[in-house]
Amino acid sequence: MKSNRRNFITTLRAASVLAATESIAKPFNIIRDMRISPNDKIRFATIGMGIQGNFDTQAALKAGGTEFVAAADLYSGRLTRVKEGFGKDIFTTRDYREILQRKDIDAVLVVTPDHWHDRITIDALKAGKHVYCEKPMVNRIEKGKGVIDAWKKSGKTMQVGSQRISGSAFEEARKLISAGEIGNINFVEATYDRFNAIGAWNYSIPTDASPETVDWDTFLGDARKRPFDAKRFFRWRNYQDYGTGVAGDLFVHLVTGVHYITGSKGPERIFSSGEQSYWKDGRDIPDVLVSVFDYPKNQDHEKFQMVLRVNFANAGSIKNVTRIIGTEGQIEVGGNSLVLTKKKLAKAPGYGNYDSYFTFSEAQQAEFKKNYDAQYSEADRVSEPVKEIKFTAPEGEDEHSNHFHNFFQGIRVNTQKVNEDPIFGFRAAAPVLACNDSYFQQKVVKWDPVNMVLK
C-alpha cells in the first residue's frame, strides 16, 4: 500500500468516523435487549480502595452516566477516606460479599491484590454483577479457565483493566498494521523502566497499620499463613504470594498493547532472565527482568519475536515505548502518540564497498557489471525516501475513562463484546505469568495461544 502524508491524514479522518460509528450500538430491541435504560445511571461499587482503586473509581465516574455507591477494603483507614473523598453516603464495608448481596448495584470494580482477582470476579458474576477486573485477570495460569467459564455462563459484561488499548494511538497503530504500512512484522521490543522508590512499589505505610485496622486473615486468602506484616499488606506487589511481579503488573500492559495492535493470540514459547539488582528490601521478586517471546504465524501476521524489559534500577536514560518492526518500516507507540517510519529497500542489491566485487578479476568484474545492468533498471536501484509520520491523540483524551466508557456501554446494550473481555485478558495474562514461571523455574515455557493451555 503506497502511503504519503495526505493519504495518512485522510486515513485518520476516515478512521475517526469509523471509530465514532463503531462506538454506537447496532440496532436492538429496547425492551428485549436493554437491562439498563440509557437515561439511568449505572450504579457501581469498588472492591479494593488502594491506589489503583481510587484512580479506577475516578475514571469510572468521569466516563459519565454512573454513580459510585459502595466500597470495600480491608484497611479501615481507606474506608474512612472514601467517605471523606467521595461522600459520606457511600456504603463501606470490609466484607465484599455485602456488596454482592445488594440488588441496587449493577457493576463492581475488582481492584484488589492479584491473588484475589479470580475469586471475587467469579463470586460477582454468580451474583449477577457486571465486572471490571484489574490486570492481570488472574495470578496463576490455572485460574484463567474458571473466570472465563463463569463469565460465559453469567451473560454479563466483563472488562479487564489494561486501559491503554482504549486510547486512539493504539487504535491508529492497529489500523496501520492492518493496512500493511510496515510490511510483515518480524520483531517487537518494549520497555517499562523506572528508577524511584514509589515506582518500585515502596508505598507509604500508615502509622496506624495494625491487626485492628487491617483484616489480615482475609487479606491472606489462599496465600500462606503468616503473622501480620504491614509491609506485605501495603506493598503487596513486592511478594509472590499476593502479586505477580514486574511481569504481571507491567509486562501485561505491553503484551496487551501488542496483541491489540497486531491481532495476535499470543506466543508459543517464553523465556525469562533477570535478577534482584537494587531493591534488596525483603521483596522476593526480581527488579530487572528480560523476557523473550516467540510468536507463531497466524492469519494476521507472520511469525515474530518480542523482547520485553523492566528495569527498576535504570539510572540512565528512560524512554518507555513499544517498537513494532516490519520489513518496510516500524511503528513506535508511547503514551498518547505514535511515529510511523517507512523505509523500503531498493529492488537492486547494489555492489561495491564492503562487498566481494573488488576481489574479482577485472574481466569478471566487467562481466558481472554487464549482467547486473541487464537485470536491474535505474529505477530498481533507487530506494523510496524514508518517511516519518506522527500521530498524537486529541487533546484531553483520557484512555482510562475511555476504557470504562467501553465497559459501561457494553452493559447498556447488554453485550459481552468489549475491548478487553476475559478471553483477551487471559491471553495477555497467561504469557506474562509464564515469564514468572520461566524465571523462577529456569526453563522455557511452551504455551498454546489458541486453546489457552500449557504444552
Backbone torsions as a table, in degrees:
resi	resn	phi	psi	omega
1	MET	NA	120.2	-179.8
2	LYS	-75.2	135.2	-175.7
3	SER	-131.0	141.8	169.5
4	ASN	-144.1	179.2	-175.1
5	ARG	-60.7	-41.2	-178.2
6	ARG	-65.3	-44.1	177.8
7	ASN	-60.3	-40.0	-177.1
8	PHE	-65.8	-44.3	179.2
9	ILE	-63.1	-41.6	177.0
10	THR	-60.5	-41.8	178.6
11	THR	-61.7	-41.3	-179.4
12	LEU	-63.9	-41.6	179.4
13	ARG	-63.3	-43.6	179.0
14	ALA	-65.0	-39.9	-179.4
15	ALA	-64.2	-37.0	-179.9
16	SER	-65.3	-40.1	176.5
17	VAL	-63.6	-43.9	179.9
18	LEU	-61.7	-44.2	-179.3
19	ALA	-61.6	-38.2	-179.8
20	ALA	-66.3	-41.8	-179.2
21	THR	-70.9	-33.0	-179.8
22	GLU	-69.9	-24.5	-178.2
23	SER	-79.7	-9.7	178.5
24	ILE	-91.6	132.5	-177.0
25	ALA	-63.2	143.8	173.9
26	LYS	-67.0	158.5	-178.3
27	PRO	-53.3	137.2	178.9
28	PHE	-146.2	162.2	177.3
29	ASN	-81.2	114.7	-170.5
30	ILE	-64.3	-30.0	179.3
31	ILE	-80.6	-42.2	-176.8
32	ARG	-72.9	-42.3	-168.3
33	ASP	-99.4	-23.4	-176.0
34	MET	-81.5	135.9	171.9
35	ARG	-106.6	-26.7	179.9
36	ILE	-133.6	128.4	179.5
37	SER	-63.8	144.1	177.1
38	PRO	-57.3	-23.5	-178.9
39	ASN	-89.3	-9.4	179.7
40	ASP	-89.8	149.1	174.7
41	LYS	-83.2	141.6	173.7
42	ILE	-82.8	121.3	-177.9
43	ARG	-91.4	122.9	-176.1
44	PHE	-128.3	159.5	175.6
45	ALA	-127.0	151.4	177.2
46	THR	-112.6	126.3	178.1
47	ILE	-105.5	104.7	-174.5
48	GLY	108.3	96.6	-175.4
49	MET	-107.1	41.8	172.9
50	GLY	-79.1	-153.6	-177.0
51	ILE	-58.2	-58.5	-176.5
52	GLN	-67.3	-33.0	177.6
53	GLY	-60.7	-39.9	177.1
54	ASN	-67.7	-44.3	179.3
55	PHE	-64.8	-39.4	177.9
56	ASP	-64.5	-42.2	179.5
57	THR	-60.7	-44.4	178.9
58	GLN	-63.4	-41.5	179.6
59	ALA	-66.8	-36.8	178.6
60	ALA	-65.5	-38.3	177.3
61	LEU	-69.6	-39.0	179.8
62	LYS	-65.8	-27.6	179.7
63	ALA	-62.0	-23.8	174.7
64	GLY	91.2	151.3	177.6
65	GLY	70.7	27.2	-176.3
66	THR	-132.0	161.1	176.3
67	GLU	-139.1	126.7	178.4
68	PHE	-88.2	117.3	-171.6
69	VAL	-119.9	-19.1	-175.1
70	ALA	-154.9	154.9	179.2
71	ALA	-146.9	147.2	175.7
72	ALA	-127.7	141.3	174.8
73	ASP	-160.6	154.8	-176.9
74	LEU	-91.6	-4.5	175.4
75	TYR	-110.5	120.9	-174.1
76	SER	-62.6	-29.5	179.2
77	GLY	-61.8	-34.6	178.9
78	ARG	-70.5	-34.3	178.6
79	LEU	-67.4	-37.6	174.6
80	THR	-62.9	-42.0	-178.1
81	ARG	-66.9	-33.0	176.9
82	VAL	-57.8	-47.4	-179.2
83	LYS	-67.0	-34.6	177.1
84	GLU	-68.3	-38.4	-174.0
85	GLY	-93.0	-31.7	-174.6
86	PHE	-114.8	-10.5	177.2
87	GLY	128.4	141.2	-175.5
88	LYS	-68.9	-15.8	-178.3
89	ASP	-86.7	-4.4	177.3
90	ILE	-65.2	128.3	176.6
91	PHE	-74.3	130.9	180.0
92	THR	-127.4	149.0	-178.3
93	THR	-158.5	156.4	171.4
94	ARG	-85.8	-19.6	-173.2
95	ASP	-104.2	106.1	-177.3
96	TYR	-60.4	-22.3	-178.9
97	ARG	-66.1	-26.5	176.1
98	GLU	-65.1	-33.5	177.0
99	ILE	-69.5	-44.1	-178.1
100	LEU	-64.7	-24.6	-179.9
101	GLN	-76.9	-16.4	-176.5
102	ARG	-79.0	127.8	-177.9
103	LYS	-79.2	-15.2	-176.5
104	ASP	-91.6	7.6	177.7
105	ILE	-108.3	123.6	-175.5
106	ASP	-88.2	-36.4	-172.7
107	ALA	-143.2	153.5	175.4
108	VAL	-126.9	147.2	173.9
109	LEU	-104.5	119.6	-179.2
110	VAL	-97.0	104.1	-173.5
111	VAL	-130.3	52.5	-176.7
112	THR	-101.5	176.0	167.4
113	PRO	-55.0	151.7	-170.1
114	ASP	-56.7	-34.6	-174.2
115	HIS	-71.4	-7.4	176.6
116	TRP	-101.9	-6.7	-174.0
117	HIS	-56.7	-50.9	-173.1
118	ASP	-66.0	-45.4	-175.5
119	ARG	-64.3	-48.1	-178.9
120	ILE	-66.7	-39.2	178.6
121	THR	-60.7	-48.8	-179.8
122	ILE	-62.8	-43.7	177.7
123	ASP	-60.2	-41.0	-178.7
124	ALA	-67.4	-42.3	178.5
125	LEU	-63.6	-41.3	178.6
126	LYS	-65.2	-28.1	178.8
127	ALA	-83.7	2.7	177.0
128	GLY	84.6	20.4	179.5
129	LYS	-97.7	146.2	167.4
130	HIS	-76.1	149.0	-170.9
131	VAL	-130.9	131.3	165.9
132	TYR	-110.3	113.4	-177.0
133	CYS	-113.3	127.3	178.1
134	GLU	-61.8	154.6	174.9
135	LYS	-73.4	157.0	-17.4
136	PRO	-70.5	151.9	-174.1
137	MET	-58.0	-36.4	177.8
138	VAL	-137.5	163.6	179.9
139	ASN	-100.1	-9.5	176.0
140	ARG	-139.1	143.6	-174.9
141	ILE	-57.7	-39.4	-175.6
142	GLU	-67.1	-11.4	179.3
143	LYS	-87.4	-12.5	-173.1
144	GLY	-62.7	-44.3	-175.9
145	LYS	-61.9	-38.5	-179.2
146	GLY	-61.1	-40.4	178.7
147	VAL	-68.2	-44.5	-179.6
148	ILE	-62.0	-43.8	179.8
149	ASP	-62.6	-42.8	179.7
150	ALA	-64.2	-40.5	178.1
151	TRP	-63.0	-48.0	-179.9
152	LYS	-60.0	-43.7	-177.3
153	LYS	-67.0	-34.2	-175.2
154	SER	-72.6	-32.5	-173.8
155	GLY	75.1	6.9	-176.8
156	LYS	-88.2	161.0	175.8
157	THR	-79.5	133.8	176.5
158	MET	-138.7	131.8	178.2
159	GLN	-122.5	134.7	173.8
160	VAL	-93.9	141.5	-168.0
161	GLY	-94.2	71.5	166.4
162	SER	-118.8	84.2	-159.2
163	GLN	-71.9	-13.6	-173.2
164	ARG	-61.0	-28.0	-177.3
165	ILE	-71.9	-8.6	175.6
166	SER	-92.9	11.2	174.1
167	GLY	-92.2	153.3	-174.7
168	SER	-69.4	-25.3	178.5
169	ALA	-63.3	-41.1	178.9
170	PHE	-71.0	-34.6	177.4
171	GLU	-65.7	-41.2	179.2
172	GLU	-68.5	-38.5	176.8
173	ALA	-61.2	-39.6	178.8
174	ARG	-61.9	-43.7	180.0
175	LYS	-65.1	-40.2	-179.2
176	LEU	-66.7	-40.7	177.1
177	ILE	-63.9	-44.7	-179.9
178	SER	-61.9	-33.2	-179.8
179	ALA	-79.6	-3.5	177.9
180	GLY	78.3	24.3	-173.6
181	GLU	-66.5	-24.7	179.3
182	ILE	-115.3	16.9	-179.1
183	GLY	72.6	-149.0	-179.8
184	ASN	-85.4	129.0	178.0
185	ILE	-65.8	136.0	175.2
186	ASN	-129.9	-13.4	-178.6
187	PHE	-159.8	142.9	175.4
188	VAL	-132.9	138.3	173.6
189	GLU	-138.4	143.2	-178.7
190	ALA	-153.5	151.1	179.7
191	THR	-133.0	158.7	175.3
192	TYR	-144.9	63.2	-174.8
193	ASP	-83.8	157.2	176.5
194	ARG	-148.5	164.1	171.9
195	PHE	-156.7	72.2	172.2
196	ASN	-163.0	157.4	-172.5
197	ALA	-63.9	-44.8	-178.7
198	ILE	-67.7	-39.1	176.1
199	GLY	-62.2	-26.4	176.8
200	ALA	-90.4	14.8	171.4
201	TRP	75.0	20.7	173.2
202	ASN	-89.4	73.0	-174.9
203	TYR	-75.1	158.1	178.6
204	SER	-63.9	143.3	179.4
205	ILE	-114.6	125.8	-178.1
206	PRO	-66.3	149.4	-176.6
207	THR	-70.7	-17.7	-179.3
208	ASP	-95.6	10.7	-179.7
209	ALA	-62.8	123.5	-178.4
210	SER	-163.5	170.2	176.3
211	PRO	-61.7	-18.2	178.4
212	GLU	-80.6	-35.3	-177.9
213	THR	-94.5	-12.0	-178.9
214	VAL	-123.6	131.3	175.1
215	ASP	-84.2	81.4	-173.0
216	TRP	-65.2	-44.1	-177.3
217	ASP	-61.2	-41.2	177.7
218	THR	-68.1	-40.7	178.5
219	PHE	-54.3	-43.3	-177.0
220	LEU	-59.1	-37.0	177.9
221	GLY	54.9	-124.1	-179.0
222	ASP	-91.0	9.7	176.9
223	ALA	-81.8	169.9	-179.8
224	ARG	-63.2	140.7	178.8
225	LYS	-74.4	139.7	179.1
226	ARG	-160.8	161.0	179.1
227	PRO	-63.0	159.8	-179.9
228	PHE	-54.2	134.9	179.9
229	ASP	-144.6	106.8	-176.4
230	ALA	-60.8	-35.6	178.9
231	LYS	-61.4	-42.4	-179.2
232	ARG	-67.7	-33.0	179.8
233	PHE	-73.8	-49.8	-174.1
234	PHE	-87.0	-15.5	177.3
235	ARG	-123.9	44.0	-172.4
236	TRP	-61.4	-24.3	-179.3
237	ARG	-61.8	-18.9	-176.9
238	ASN	-84.9	3.5	-173.5
239	TYR	-131.9	135.0	-178.0
240	GLN	-60.6	-30.0	-176.8
241	ASP	-62.6	-27.5	-172.9
242	TYR	-123.2	-31.0	-178.1
243	GLY	-112.9	-174.4	-178.5
244	THR	-126.7	19.1	173.8
245	GLY	67.3	-168.0	-177.8
246	VAL	-65.3	-27.3	179.5
247	ALA	-69.1	-52.8	-177.6
248	GLY	-70.7	-27.4	-176.2
249	ASP	-91.1	-36.5	-173.2
250	LEU	-118.2	-45.3	174.8
251	PHE	-53.1	-35.7	-175.4
252	VAL	-60.5	-33.4	175.5
253	HIS	-64.6	-43.5	-177.4
254	LEU	-66.6	-45.1	179.3
255	VAL	-64.5	-43.4	178.1
256	THR	-56.5	-45.9	-180.0
257	GLY	-62.8	-43.8	-179.4
258	VAL	-65.5	-42.1	178.6
259	HIS	-63.0	-40.5	-179.7
260	TYR	-65.2	-43.3	-176.8
261	ILE	-71.2	-41.9	-172.3
262	THR	-92.8	-18.0	-175.0
263	GLY	80.6	12.4	-177.7
264	SER	-74.8	150.0	174.7
265	LYS	-94.0	-11.1	176.6
266	GLY	135.1	172.1	-178.9
267	PRO	-84.0	168.3	175.8
268	GLU	-112.5	-14.1	177.5
269	ARG	-140.8	137.2	-179.2
270	ILE	-135.3	133.7	176.1
271	PHE	-139.4	137.1	-177.3
272	SER	-125.6	150.3	172.7
273	SER	-144.3	142.9	-179.6
274	GLY	-174.8	-165.1	-178.3
275	GLU	-168.1	168.5	169.4
276	GLN	-99.0	103.6	-168.1
277	SER	-98.4	-43.1	-170.3
278	TYR	-124.2	-46.3	-173.1
279	TRP	-88.0	74.0	-179.8
280	LYS	-94.7	72.2	-170.9
281	ASP	-121.4	21.6	-179.4
282	GLY	102.4	-10.9	177.7
283	ARG	-66.8	155.9	-179.3
284	ASP	-119.0	32.2	177.8
285	ILE	-129.1	157.3	177.8
286	PRO	-72.6	150.1	172.6
287	ASP	-104.1	-3.6	170.1
288	VAL	-129.7	124.8	-179.3
289	LEU	-143.9	131.6	174.8
290	VAL	-123.8	130.7	-179.6
291	SER	-130.7	142.4	179.3
292	VAL	-113.5	131.9	-178.4
293	PHE	-122.2	130.7	174.3
294	ASP	-103.1	116.6	-179.0
295	TYR	-99.4	128.2	179.0
296	PRO	-79.2	161.6	175.6
297	LYS	-66.3	140.6	170.8
298	ASN	-141.0	-169.7	-174.8
299	GLN	-68.9	-15.4	-177.4
300	ASP	-100.6	-20.1	-176.3
301	HIS	-158.8	161.5	172.2
302	GLU	-77.5	171.6	177.3
303	LYS	-66.8	145.0	178.1
304	PHE	-150.8	167.5	178.1
305	GLN	-114.3	144.7	177.6
306	MET	-128.3	138.5	176.5
307	VAL	-123.4	124.7	178.5
308	LEU	-116.3	148.0	178.9
309	ARG	-141.8	136.4	165.0
310	VAL	-123.4	130.1	177.4
311	ASN	-132.3	104.4	177.8
312	PHE	-79.7	1.4	-179.9
313	ALA	-120.7	33.5	-177.6
314	ASN	-88.5	96.3	178.3
315	ALA	-87.5	4.9	179.1
316	GLY	-97.2	-153.3	-179.9
317	SER	-75.3	133.8	-179.6
318	ILE	-117.9	121.7	174.2
319	LYS	-137.6	94.9	-175.5
320	ASN	-87.0	102.6	179.2
321	VAL	-136.8	164.7	171.4
322	THR	-110.1	122.3	179.2
323	ARG	-110.1	118.4	176.8
324	ILE	-106.7	114.2	-170.3
325	ILE	-109.0	134.3	179.6
326	GLY	-127.9	-173.8	-176.9
327	THR	-78.1	-9.5	-179.4
328	GLU	-132.0	16.0	178.6
329	GLY	152.6	-168.4	179.6
330	GLN	-147.2	157.9	171.7
331	ILE	-120.9	128.8	177.7
332	GLU	-114.4	116.5	-177.7
333	VAL	-111.2	130.4	177.0
334	GLY	-151.6	122.2	-179.9
335	GLY	62.8	-122.5	-176.5
336	ASN	-105.5	23.6	-178.1
337	SER	-142.9	166.7	174.5
338	LEU	-146.8	157.6	174.7
339	VAL	-127.7	123.1	174.8
340	LEU	-99.3	122.1	176.3
341	THR	-117.2	118.4	-179.6
342	LYS	-103.6	131.3	-179.0
343	LYS	-150.1	112.3	-175.9
344	LYS	-118.5	132.5	179.6
345	LEU	-69.4	150.5	172.5
346	ALA	-68.3	157.2	178.9
347	LYS	-65.6	-39.9	-179.3
348	ALA	-78.7	136.7	-177.6
349	PRO	-77.2	-20.4	-175.6
350	GLY	81.0	171.0	175.9
351	TYR	-157.7	164.5	-177.1
352	GLY	99.6	-173.5	-176.5
353	ASN	55.2	-132.1	-178.7
354	TYR	-80.7	76.2	-173.7
355	ASP	-147.3	158.6	-177.9
356	SER	-73.7	-7.3	-175.5
357	TYR	-54.4	-42.6	-174.9
358	PHE	-69.7	-13.7	179.7
359	THR	-85.7	-7.7	179.1
360	PHE	-76.2	157.6	173.0
361	SER	-67.1	162.5	-179.4
362	GLU	-59.6	-40.2	179.9
363	ALA	-64.2	-41.6	-179.1
364	GLN	-70.1	-34.6	176.7
365	GLN	-63.2	-41.9	179.3
366	ALA	-64.8	-41.7	179.0
367	GLU	-65.3	-43.3	179.9
368	PHE	-61.0	-45.1	-178.6
369	LYS	-64.0	-37.8	178.6
370	LYS	-61.5	-47.5	179.9
371	ASN	-65.3	-38.9	-179.3
372	TYR	-63.6	-45.4	-179.4
373	ASP	-64.3	-33.1	178.8
374	ALA	-72.0	-30.1	-175.4
375	GLN	-84.9	-34.9	-173.6
376	TYR	-121.9	128.8	175.7
377	SER	-78.4	173.0	177.5
378	GLU	-62.9	-37.0	179.4
379	ALA	-64.4	-33.6	-179.9
380	ASP	-65.8	-19.1	-174.1
381	ARG	-94.2	-0.1	-176.1
382	VAL	-108.4	124.7	176.0
383	SER	-80.2	150.5	174.0
384	GLU	-67.5	144.5	178.1
385	PRO	-59.1	143.6	176.1
386	VAL	-66.0	132.9	-179.5
387	LYS	-118.2	134.7	177.0
388	GLU	-125.4	121.9	-178.0
389	ILE	-126.4	132.9	-176.6
390	LYS	-111.9	147.1	175.8
391	PHE	-132.9	134.9	175.5
392	THR	-126.6	137.9	-179.9
393	ALA	-61.6	154.4	178.1
394	PRO	-55.9	144.2	-179.4
395	GLU	-58.5	134.0	178.0
396	GLY	86.9	-1.3	179.8
397	GLU	-63.6	140.4	-179.7
398	ASP	-127.0	99.9	-177.1
399	GLU	-63.0	-29.1	-179.8
400	HIS	-66.9	-50.8	177.9
401	SER	-68.5	-30.4	174.7
402	ASN	-59.6	-41.5	-179.0
403	HIS	-63.7	-40.6	177.1
404	PHE	-70.5	-37.4	177.3
405	HIS	-60.2	-41.1	177.8
406	ASN	-61.9	-40.8	177.7
407	PHE	-63.8	-49.8	-177.8
408	PHE	-67.9	-32.8	175.4
409	GLN	-63.5	-39.1	176.4
410	GLY	-60.7	-39.6	177.4
411	ILE	-64.0	-44.3	-175.5
412	ARG	-64.3	-36.0	-178.5
413	VAL	-100.3	8.4	174.4
414	ASN	58.0	56.5	178.5
415	THR	-130.4	153.5	173.8
416	GLN	-97.5	3.2	-179.3
417	LYS	-89.8	105.8	177.4
418	VAL	-133.5	177.7	-176.6
419	ASN	-62.3	-35.1	-174.0
420	GLU	-139.4	73.0	179.5
421	ASP	-73.6	173.9	-175.5
422	PRO	-60.3	-29.8	177.8
423	ILE	-68.7	-47.3	175.8
424	PHE	-60.9	-44.5	-178.3
425	GLY	-62.2	-38.7	179.9
426	PHE	-72.9	-34.6	178.1
427	ARG	-67.7	-19.1	172.1
428	ALA	-88.3	-38.1	-176.2
429	ALA	-71.3	-44.5	-173.8
430	ALA	-58.2	-46.4	179.5
431	PRO	-62.1	-35.3	-179.3
432	VAL	-76.5	-31.0	173.3
433	LEU	-67.8	-32.9	174.9
434	ALA	-65.8	-29.4	174.9
435	CYS	-59.2	-43.3	178.1
436	ASN	-64.5	-43.9	178.9
437	ASP	-60.3	-41.4	179.9
438	SER	-64.0	-43.9	-178.1
439	TYR	-65.3	-51.4	-174.9
440	PHE	-74.2	-29.7	-178.7
441	GLN	-100.2	-2.4	178.1
442	GLN	51.4	59.3	-178.7
443	LYS	-151.4	163.6	171.3
444	VAL	-83.4	133.2	178.0
445	VAL	-103.6	130.7	178.9
446	LYS	-105.8	135.0	-171.4
447	TRP	-133.4	140.8	174.7
448	ASP	-100.5	101.5	-174.0
449	PRO	-71.8	-21.5	-179.9
450	VAL	-78.7	-52.4	-178.3
451	ASN	-88.4	-5.8	175.1
452	MET	58.9	50.7	177.7
453	VAL	-138.5	152.2	173.2
454	LEU	-70.1	143.1	177.5
455	LYS	-88.6	NA	NA
